[in-house]
């Protein structure tokens, strides 16, 4: 586990913290926009959303109140590339 943490931190240092944060903000914004374009309603109000965590309201016939489905935006760029895994990509993308 510590080796994985060290490897992840090395990737962040190599890419640069500002670049990593900007990439995550962009992925989160793209995910949220895409979900809304699909007609889904985001659970968190505008101004209270996180770039790396997105929740969507879901109703079913058996639930009178909405509940949330959680999406990790780090997966959004992988889904767009046809990869659903959140494991580090061998090509250096995340």
ABEGO torsion letter per residue (X at the ends): XAAAAAAAAAAAAAAEAAAAAAAAAAAAAAAAAAAAAAGBBBABBBGABBAABBBBBBBBAABABBBBBBBBAAAAAAAAAGBABABBBAAGBX
